[in-house]
Amino acid sequence: MPLICLINRGSIRVYLYANDHGVPHIHVRYRNGWTVVAISDGSILAGDLRGRPRRTVLAWVERRRDVLLVAWEQMRQGGHPGYIDE
């Protein structure tokens, strides 16, 4: 589960999983909770990220959508997605 980005001075961590299935998505850890966010439209697939952290993550996904989709495909092919800037 590679860490691909630290957002908001590291309080939000973004991960991709190599063996994930379904729609392209990221896993977001904020405090003690986990949330799964679809890359294509920013919809919340699981978890309950709310408020400012949610808006921050969704804005980041929108800005980095193309890079995230490439990283997702790299992971699906057995590669490492690398780090994505905030």
PDB file as gemmi writes it, atoms N, CA and C in Angstrom:
CRYST1    1.000    1.000    1.000  90.00  90.00  90.00 P 1                      
ATOM      1  N   MET A   1       0.841  -1.166   0.000  1.00  0.00           N  
ATOM      2  CA  MET A   1       0.000   0.000   0.000  1.00  0.00           C  
ATOM      3  C   MET A   1       0.890   1.234   0.000  1.00  0.00           C  
ATOM      4  N   PRO A   2       1.310   1.664  -1.161  1.00  0.00           N  
ATOM      5  CA  PRO A   2       2.187   2.825  -1.230  1.00  0.00           C  
ATOM      6  C   PRO A   2       1.484   4.126  -0.859  1.00  0.00           C  
ATOM      7  N   LEU A   3       2.152   4.899  -0.045  1.00  0.00           N  
ATOM      8  CA  LEU A   3       1.728   6.258   0.252  1.00  0.00           C  
ATOM      9  C   LEU A   3       2.056   7.094  -0.965  1.00  0.00           C  
ATOM     10  N   ILE A   4       1.063   7.774  -1.538  1.00  0.00           N  
ATOM     11  CA  ILE A   4       1.330   8.550  -2.747  1.00  0.00           C  
ATOM     12  C   ILE A   4       1.304  10.051  -2.509  1.00  0.00           C  
ATOM     13  N   CYS A   5       0.751  10.495  -1.368  1.00  0.00           N  
ATOM     14  CA  CYS A   5       0.754  11.925  -1.091  1.00  0.00           C  
ATOM     15  C   CYS A   5       0.421  12.197   0.369  1.00  0.00           C  
ATOM     16  N   LEU A   6       1.035  13.248   0.896  1.00  0.00           N  
ATOM     17  CA  LEU A   6       0.667  13.810   2.190  1.00  0.00           C  
ATOM     18  C   LEU A   6       0.041  15.164   1.899  1.00  0.00           C  
ATOM     19  N   ILE A   7      -1.169  15.367   2.384  1.00  0.00           N  
ATOM     20  CA  ILE A   7      -1.897  16.611   2.136  1.00  0.00           C  
ATOM     21  C   ILE A   7      -2.086  17.327   3.467  1.00  0.00           C  
ATOM     22  N   ASN A   8      -2.123  18.642   3.401  1.00  0.00           N  
ATOM     23  CA  ASN A   8      -2.402  19.460   4.581  1.00  0.00           C  
ATOM     24  C   ASN A   8      -1.366  19.207   5.673  1.00  0.00           C  
ATOM     25  N   ARG A   9      -0.097  19.370   5.302  1.00  0.00           N  
ATOM     26  CA  ARG A   9       1.038  19.179   6.203  1.00  0.00           C  
ATOM     27  C   ARG A   9       1.070  17.789   6.833  1.00  0.00           C  
ATOM     28  N   GLY A  10       0.617  16.811   6.059  1.00  0.00           N  
ATOM     29  CA  GLY A  10       0.703  15.424   6.503  1.00  0.00           C  
ATOM     30  C   GLY A  10      -0.469  14.918   7.318  1.00  0.00           C  
ATOM     31  N   SER A  11      -1.464  15.765   7.571  1.00  0.00           N  
ATOM     32  CA  SER A  11      -2.604  15.303   8.370  1.00  0.00           C  
ATOM     33  C   SER A  11      -3.526  14.388   7.568  1.00  0.00           C  
ATOM     34  N   ILE A  12      -3.446  14.461   6.239  1.00  0.00           N  
ATOM     35  CA  ILE A  12      -4.229  13.599   5.352  1.00  0.00           C  
ATOM     36  C   ILE A  12      -3.244  12.782   4.529  1.00  0.00           C  
ATOM     37  N   ARG A  13      -3.385  11.463   4.573  1.00  0.00           N  
ATOM     38  CA  ARG A  13      -2.490  10.571   3.828  1.00  0.00           C  
ATOM     39  C   ARG A  13      -3.285   9.859   2.740  1.00  0.00           C  
ATOM     40  N   VAL A  14      -2.684   9.790   1.544  1.00  0.00           N  
ATOM     41  CA  VAL A  14      -3.361   9.183   0.398  1.00  0.00           C  
ATOM     42  C   VAL A  14      -2.574   7.956  -0.048  1.00  0.00           C  
ATOM     43  N   TYR A  15      -3.288   6.844  -0.257  1.00  0.00           N  
ATOM     44  CA  TYR A  15      -2.673   5.573  -0.624  1.00  0.00           C  
ATOM     45  C   TYR A  15      -3.352   4.973  -1.858  1.00  0.00           C  
ATOM     46  N   LEU A  16      -2.592   4.140  -2.570  1.00  0.00           N  
ATOM     47  CA  LEU A  16      -3.133   3.270  -3.616  1.00  0.00           C  
ATOM     48  C   LEU A  16      -2.775   1.836  -3.235  1.00  0.00           C  
ATOM     49  N   TYR A  17      -3.676   0.909  -3.523  1.00  0.00           N  
ATOM     50  CA  TYR A  17      -3.442  -0.510  -3.248  1.00  0.00           C  
ATOM     51  C   TYR A  17      -3.233  -1.249  -4.568  1.00  0.00           C  
ATOM     52  N   ALA A  18      -2.244  -2.120  -4.592  1.00  0.00           N  
ATOM     53  CA  ALA A  18      -1.877  -2.818  -5.818  1.00  0.00           C  
ATOM     54  C   ALA A  18      -2.952  -3.781  -6.306  1.00  0.00           C  
ATOM     55  N   ASN A  19      -3.622  -4.478  -5.420  1.00  0.00           N  
ATOM     56  CA  ASN A  19      -4.558  -5.519  -5.838  1.00  0.00           C  
ATOM     57  C   ASN A  19      -6.015  -5.092  -5.752  1.00  0.00           C  
ATOM     58  N   ASP A  20      -6.261  -3.805  -5.732  1.00  0.00           N  
ATOM     59  CA  ASP A  20      -7.642  -3.329  -5.661  1.00  0.00           C  
ATOM     60  C   ASP A  20      -8.381  -3.620  -6.950  1.00  0.00           C  
ATOM     61  N   HIS A  21      -9.678  -3.744  -6.833  1.00  0.00           N  
ATOM     62  CA  HIS A  21     -10.531  -3.967  -7.985  1.00  0.00           C  
ATOM     63  C   HIS A  21     -11.623  -2.904  -7.974  1.00  0.00           C  
ATOM     64  N   GLY A  22     -12.452  -2.936  -8.966  1.00  0.00           N  
ATOM     65  CA  GLY A  22     -13.520  -1.948  -9.059  1.00  0.00           C  
ATOM     66  C   GLY A  22     -13.052  -0.694  -9.763  1.00  0.00           C  
ATOM     67  N   VAL A  23     -13.771   0.368  -9.540  1.00  0.00           N  
ATOM     68  CA  VAL A  23     -13.429   1.628 -10.202  1.00  0.00           C  
ATOM     69  C   VAL A  23     -12.114   2.167  -9.637  1.00  0.00           C  
ATOM     70  N   PRO A  24     -11.352   2.911 -10.438  1.00  0.00           N  
ATOM     71  CA  PRO A  24     -10.120   3.522  -9.917  1.00  0.00           C  
ATOM     72  C   PRO A  24     -10.439   4.408  -8.708  1.00  0.00           C  
ATOM     73  N   HIS A  25      -9.691   4.201  -7.629  1.00  0.00           N  
ATOM     74  CA  HIS A  25      -9.963   4.944  -6.410  1.00  0.00           C  
ATOM     75  C   HIS A  25      -8.713   5.056  -5.551  1.00  0.00           C  
ATOM     76  N   ILE A  26      -8.779   5.970  -4.593  1.00  0.00           N  
ATOM     77  CA  ILE A  26      -7.700   6.154  -3.625  1.00  0.00           C  
ATOM     78  C   ILE A  26      -8.243   5.853  -2.238  1.00  0.00           C  
ATOM     79  N   HIS A  27      -7.340   5.557  -1.330  1.00  0.00           N  
ATOM     80  CA  HIS A  27      -7.671   5.368   0.074  1.00  0.00           C  
ATOM     81  C   HIS A  27      -7.082   6.549   0.828  1.00  0.00           C  
ATOM     82  N   VAL A  28      -7.904   7.180   1.645  1.00  0.00           N  
ATOM     83  CA  VAL A  28      -7.490   8.375   2.368  1.00  0.00           C  
ATOM     84  C   VAL A  28      -7.570   8.088   3.862  1.00  0.00           C  
ATOM     85  N   ARG A  29      -6.498   8.375   4.556  1.00  0.00           N  
ATOM     86  CA  ARG A  29      -6.496   8.242   6.014  1.00  0.00           C  
ATOM     87  C   ARG A  29      -6.443   9.635   6.621  1.00  0.00           C  
ATOM     88  N   TYR A  30      -7.390   9.901   7.489  1.00  0.00           N  
ATOM     89  CA  TYR A  30      -7.433  11.172   8.204  1.00  0.00           C  
ATOM     90  C   TYR A  30      -7.753  10.861   9.657  1.00  0.00           C  
ATOM     91  N   ARG A  31      -6.856  11.259  10.537  1.00  0.00           N  
ATOM     92  CA  ARG A  31      -6.966  10.909  11.954  1.00  0.00           C  
ATOM     93  C   ARG A  31      -7.081   9.397  12.089  1.00  0.00           C  
ATOM     94  N   ASN A  32      -8.118   8.893  12.690  1.00  0.00           N  
ATOM     95  CA  ASN A  32      -8.243   7.453  12.897  1.00  0.00           C  
ATOM     96  C   ASN A  32      -9.159   6.775  11.895  1.00  0.00           C  
ATOM     97  N   GLY A  33      -9.617   7.487  10.892  1.00  0.00           N  
ATOM     98  CA  GLY A  33     -10.564   6.902   9.947  1.00  0.00           C  
ATOM     99  C   GLY A  33      -9.998   6.728   8.553  1.00  0.00           C  
ATOM    100  N   TRP A  34     -10.682   5.890   7.783  1.00  0.00           N  
ATOM    101  CA  TRP A  34     -10.341   5.634   6.389  1.00  0.00           C  
ATOM    102  C   TRP A  34     -11.517   6.009   5.507  1.00  0.00           C  
ATOM    103  N   THR A  35     -11.221   6.524   4.342  1.00  0.00           N  
ATOM    104  CA  THR A  35     -12.243   6.838   3.353  1.00  0.00           C  
ATOM    105  C   THR A  35     -11.718   6.410   1.995  1.00  0.00           C  
ATOM    106  N   VAL A  36     -12.614   5.936   1.142  1.00  0.00           N  
ATOM    107  CA  VAL A  36     -12.262   5.534  -0.213  1.00  0.00           C  
ATOM    108  C   VAL A  36     -12.956   6.496  -1.170  1.00  0.00           C  
ATOM    109  N   VAL A  37     -12.175   7.089  -2.092  1.00  0.00           N  
ATOM    110  CA  VAL A  37     -12.683   8.118  -2.994  1.00  0.00           C  
ATOM    111  C   VAL A  37     -12.451   7.693  -4.446  1.00  0.00           C  
ATOM    112  N   ALA A  38     -13.507   7.742  -5.254  1.00  0.00           N  
ATOM    113  CA  ALA A  38     -13.385   7.452  -6.685  1.00  0.00           C  
ATOM    114  C   ALA A  38     -12.578   8.554  -7.362  1.00  0.00           C  
ATOM    115  N   ILE A  39     -11.640   8.165  -8.197  1.00  0.00           N  
ATOM    116  CA  ILE A  39     -10.816   9.149  -8.894  1.00  0.00           C  
ATOM    117  C   ILE A  39     -11.615   9.872  -9.968  1.00  0.00           C  
ATOM    118  N   SER A  40     -12.498   9.173 -10.651  1.00  0.00           N  
ATOM    119  CA  SER A  40     -13.202   9.749 -11.797  1.00  0.00           C  
ATOM    120  C   SER A  40     -14.089  10.937 -11.444  1.00  0.00           C  
ATOM    121  N   ASP A  41     -14.778  10.853 -10.300  1.00  0.00           N  
ATOM    122  CA  ASP A  41     -15.716  11.926  -9.973  1.00  0.00           C  
ATOM    123  C   ASP A  41     -15.651  12.404  -8.525  1.00  0.00           C  
ATOM    124  N   GLY A  42     -14.736  11.848  -7.742  1.00  0.00           N  
ATOM    125  CA  GLY A  42     -14.591  12.271  -6.357  1.00  0.00           C  
ATOM    126  C   GLY A  42     -15.677  11.765  -5.426  1.00  0.00           C  
ATOM    127  N   SER A  43     -16.472  10.810  -5.875  1.00  0.00           N  
ATOM    128  CA  SER A  43     -17.521  10.303  -4.994  1.00  0.00           C  
ATOM    129  C   SER A  43     -16.896   9.474  -3.871  1.00  0.00           C  
ATOM    130  N   ILE A  44     -17.539   9.520  -2.717  1.00  0.00           N  
ATOM    131  CA  ILE A  44     -17.086   8.744  -1.565  1.00  0.00           C  
ATOM    132  C   ILE A  44     -17.671   7.336  -1.706  1.00  0.00           C  
ATOM    133  N   LEU A  45     -16.782   6.339  -1.815  1.00  0.00           N  
ATOM    134  CA  LEU A  45     -17.201   4.954  -1.989  1.00  0.00           C  
ATOM    135  C   LEU A  45     -17.355   4.240  -0.654  1.00  0.00           C  
ATOM    136  N   ALA A  46     -16.610   4.680   0.334  1.00  0.00           N  
ATOM    137  CA  ALA A  46     -16.690   4.100   1.672  1.00  0.00           C  
ATOM    138  C   ALA A  46     -16.091   5.102   2.648  1.00  0.00           C  
ATOM    139  N   GLY A  47     -16.515   5.032   3.886  1.00  0.00           N  
ATOM    140  CA  GLY A  47     -15.994   5.940   4.896  1.00  0.00           C  
ATOM    141  C   GLY A  47     -16.860   7.174   5.040  1.00  0.00           C  
ATOM    142  N   ASP A  48     -16.386   8.090   5.868  1.00  0.00           N  
ATOM    143  CA  ASP A  48     -17.223   9.244   6.177  1.00  0.00           C  
ATOM    144  C   ASP A  48     -16.433  10.546   6.315  1.00  0.00           C  
ATOM    145  N   LEU A  49     -15.482  10.756   5.463  1.00  0.00           N  
ATOM    146  CA  LEU A  49     -14.716  12.000   5.478  1.00  0.00           C  
ATOM    147  C   LEU A  49     -15.670  13.176   5.284  1.00  0.00           C  
ATOM    148  N   ARG A  50     -15.603  14.161   6.163  1.00  0.00           N  
ATOM    149  CA  ARG A  50     -16.530  15.303   6.120  1.00  0.00           C  
ATOM    150  C   ARG A  50     -15.790  16.622   6.282  1.00  0.00           C  
ATOM    151  N   GLY A  51     -16.533  17.694   6.044  1.00  0.00           N  
ATOM    152  CA  GLY A  51     -16.038  19.031   6.322  1.00  0.00           C  
ATOM    153  C   GLY A  51     -14.847  19.436   5.474  1.00  0.00           C  
ATOM    154  N   ARG A  52     -13.967  20.223   6.090  1.00  0.00           N  
ATOM    155  CA  ARG A  52     -12.798  20.755   5.391  1.00  0.00           C  
ATOM    156  C   ARG A  52     -11.893  19.656   4.840  1.00  0.00           C  
ATOM    157  N   PRO A  53     -11.600  18.579   5.603  1.00  0.00           N  
ATOM    158  CA  PRO A  53     -10.758  17.518   5.033  1.00  0.00           C  
ATOM    159  C   PRO A  53     -11.364  16.933   3.752  1.00  0.00           C  
ATOM    160  N   ARG A  54     -12.668  16.751   3.732  1.00  0.00           N  
ATOM    161  CA  ARG A  54     -13.323  16.224   2.528  1.00  0.00           C  
ATOM    162  C   ARG A  54     -13.152  17.183   1.359  1.00  0.00           C  
ATOM    163  N   ARG A  55     -13.408  18.459   1.584  1.00  0.00           N  
ATOM    164  CA  ARG A  55     -13.258  19.449   0.508  1.00  0.00           C  
ATOM    165  C   ARG A  55     -11.812  19.505   0.013  1.00  0.00           C  
ATOM    166  N   THR A  56     -10.876  19.399   0.933  1.00  0.00           N  
ATOM    167  CA  THR A  56      -9.452  19.423   0.574  1.00  0.00           C  
ATOM    168  C   THR A  56      -9.100  18.237  -0.316  1.00  0.00           C  
ATOM    169  N   VAL A  57      -9.531  17.046   0.082  1.00  0.00           N  
ATOM    170  CA  VAL A  57      -9.238  15.836  -0.696  1.00  0.00           C  
ATOM    171  C   VAL A  57      -9.911  15.900  -2.062  1.00  0.00           C  
ATOM    172  N   LEU A  58     -11.168  16.300  -2.118  1.00  0.00           N  
ATOM    173  CA  LEU A  58     -11.879  16.333  -3.398  1.00  0.00           C  
ATOM    174  C   LEU A  58     -11.272  17.352  -4.351  1.00  0.00           C  
ATOM    175  N   ALA A  59     -10.830  18.488  -3.832  1.00  0.00           N  
ATOM    176  CA  ALA A  59     -10.155  19.482  -4.681  1.00  0.00           C  
ATOM    177  C   ALA A  59      -8.825  18.928  -5.192  1.00  0.00           C  
ATOM    178  N   TRP A  60      -8.097  18.206  -4.337  1.00  0.00           N  
ATOM    179  CA  TRP A  60      -6.825  17.605  -4.746  1.00  0.00           C  
ATOM    180  C   TRP A  60      -7.059  16.554  -5.827  1.00  0.00           C  
ATOM    181  N   VAL A  61      -8.082  15.713  -5.650  1.00  0.00           N  
ATOM    182  CA  VAL A  61      -8.394  14.693  -6.658  1.00  0.00           C  
ATOM    183  C   VAL A  61      -8.732  15.358  -7.985  1.00  0.00           C  
ATOM    184  N   GLU A  62      -9.497  16.428  -7.943  1.00  0.00           N  
ATOM    185  CA  GLU A  62      -9.856  17.125  -9.185  1.00  0.00           C  
ATOM    186  C   GLU A  62      -8.620  17.672  -9.895  1.00  0.00           C  
ATOM    187  N   ARG A  63      -7.703  18.269  -9.132  1.00  0.00           N  
ATOM    188  CA  ARG A  63      -6.478  18.838  -9.724  1.00  0.00           C  
ATOM    189  C   ARG A  63      -5.540  17.763 -10.258  1.00  0.00           C  
ATOM    190  N   ARG A  64      -5.537  16.601  -9.628  1.00  0.00           N  
ATOM    191  CA  ARG A  64      -4.567  15.544  -9.952  1.00  0.00           C  
ATOM    192  C   ARG A  64      -5.191  14.342 -10.650  1.00  0.00           C  
ATOM    193  N   ARG A  65      -6.406  14.473 -11.138  1.00  0.00           N  
ATOM    194  CA  ARG A  65      -7.151  13.335 -11.699  1.00  0.00           C  
ATOM    195  C   ARG A  65      -6.341  12.573 -12.757  1.00  0.00           C  
ATOM    196  N   ASP A  66      -5.768  13.279 -13.718  1.00  0.00           N  
ATOM    197  CA  ASP A  66      -5.021  12.598 -14.788  1.00  0.00           C  
ATOM    198  C   ASP A  66      -3.825  11.833 -14.239  1.00  0.00           C  
ATOM    199  N   VAL A  67      -3.099  12.439 -13.323  1.00  0.00           N  
ATOM    200  CA  VAL A  67      -1.926  11.795 -12.726  1.00  0.00           C  
ATOM    201  C   VAL A  67      -2.361  10.589 -11.887  1.00  0.00           C  
ATOM    202  N   LEU A  68      -3.469  10.725 -11.173  1.00  0.00           N  
ATOM    203  CA  LEU A  68      -3.975   9.616 -10.362  1.00  0.00           C  
ATOM    204  C   LEU A  68      -4.388   8.425 -11.218  1.00  0.00           C  
ATOM    205  N   LEU A  69      -5.003   8.698 -12.357  1.00  0.00           N  
ATOM    206  CA  LEU A  69      -5.412   7.603 -13.246  1.00  0.00           C  
ATOM    207  C   LEU A  69      -4.202   6.871 -13.810  1.00  0.00           C  
ATOM    208  N   VAL A  70      -3.145   7.604 -14.132  1.00  0.00           N  
ATOM    209  CA  VAL A  70      -1.900   6.970 -14.592  1.00  0.00           C  
ATOM    210  C   VAL A  70      -1.299   6.132 -13.468  1.00  0.00           C  
ATOM    211  N   ALA A  71      -1.286   6.677 -12.260  1.00  0.00           N  
ATOM    212  CA  ALA A  71      -0.745   5.945 -11.110  1.00  0.00           C  
ATOM    213  C   ALA A  71      -1.556   4.673 -10.846  1.00  0.00           C  
ATOM    214  N   TRP A  72      -2.878   4.771 -10.961  1.00  0.00           N  
ATOM    215  CA  TRP A  72      -3.748   3.598 -10.776  1.00  0.00           C  
ATOM    216  C   TRP A  72      -3.365   2.503 -11.778  1.00  0.00           C  
ATOM    217  N   GLU A  73      -3.190   2.898 -13.029  1.00  0.00           N  
ATOM    218  CA  GLU A  73      -2.847   1.916 -14.069  1.00  0.00           C  
ATOM    219  C   GLU A  73      -1.468   1.318 -13.821  1.00  0.00           C  
ATOM    220  N   GLN A  74      -0.517   2.126 -13.378  1.00  0.00           N  
ATOM    221  CA  GLN A  74       0.811   1.601 -13.055  1.00  0.00           C  
ATOM    222  C   GLN A  74       0.722   0.547 -11.954  1.00  0.00           C  
ATOM    223  N   MET A  75      -0.083   0.819 -10.936  1.00  0.00           N  
ATOM    224  CA  MET A  75      -0.255  -0.142  -9.853  1.00  0.00           C  
ATOM    225  C   MET A  75      -0.893  -1.432 -10.370  1.00  0.00           C  
ATOM    226  N   ARG A  76      -1.891  -1.315 -11.227  1.00  0.00           N  
ATOM    227  CA  ARG A  76      -2.581  -2.491 -11.770  1.00  0.00           C  
ATOM    228  C   ARG A  76      -1.634  -3.358 -12.598  1.00  0.00           C  
ATOM    229  N   GLN A  77      -0.602  -2.744 -13.171  1.00  0.00           N  
ATOM    230  CA  GLN A  77       0.363  -3.482 -13.987  1.00  0.00           C  
ATOM    231  C   GLN A  77       1.584  -3.925 -13.184  1.00  0.00           C  
ATOM    232  N   GLY A  78       1.535  -3.749 -11.869  1.00  0.00           N  
ATOM    233  CA  GLY A  78       2.612  -4.217 -11.007  1.00  0.00           C  
ATOM    234  C   GLY A  78       3.699  -3.211 -10.725  1.00  0.00           C  
ATOM    235  N   GLY A  79       3.546  -1.990 -11.191  1.00  0.00           N  
ATOM    236  CA  GLY A  79       4.547  -0.958 -10.945  1.00  0.00           C  
ATOM    237  C   GLY A  79       4.267  -0.181  -9.672  1.00  0.00           C  
ATOM    238  N   HIS A  80       5.095   0.797  -9.432  1.00  0.00           N  
ATOM    239  CA  HIS A  80       4.913   1.686  -8.283  1.00  0.00           C  
ATOM    240  C   HIS A  80       4.421   3.030  -8.799  1.00  0.00           C  
ATOM    241  N   PRO A  81       3.421   3.610  -8.163  1.00  0.00           N  
ATOM    242  CA  PRO A  81       2.844   4.848  -8.682  1.00  0.00           C  
ATOM    243  C   PRO A  81       3.710   6.079  -8.472  1.00  0.00           C  
ATOM    244  N   GLY A  82       4.669   6.013  -7.579  1.00  0.00           N  
ATOM    245  CA  GLY A  82       5.467   7.188  -7.276  1.00  0.00           C  
ATOM    246  C   GLY A  82       4.709   8.141  -6.362  1.00  0.00           C  
ATOM    247  N   TYR A  83       5.349   9.248  -6.034  1.00  0.00           N  
ATOM    248  CA  TYR A  83       4.752  10.243  -5.148  1.00  0.00           C  
ATOM    249  C   TYR A  83       4.097  11.332  -6.006  1.00  0.00           C  
ATOM    250  N   ILE A  84       2.927  11.756  -5.597  1.00  0.00           N  
ATOM    251  CA  ILE A  84       2.196  12.797  -6.324  1.00  0.00           C  
ATOM    252  C   ILE A  84       2.170  14.038  -5.450  1.00  0.00           C  
ATOM    253  N   ASP A  85       2.619  15.143  -5.992  1.00  0.00           N  
ATOM    254  CA  ASP A  85       2.673  16.385  -5.210  1.00  0.00           C  
ATOM    255  C   ASP A  85       1.284  16.848  -4.799  1.00  0.00           C  
ATOM    256  N   GLU A  86       1.278  17.523  -3.671  1.00  0.00           N  
ATOM    257  CA  GLU A  86       0.042  18.089  -3.155  1.00  0.00           C  
ATOM    258  C   GLU A  86      -0.451  19.133  -4.110  1.00  0.00           C  
TER     259      GLU A  86                                                      
END                                                                             
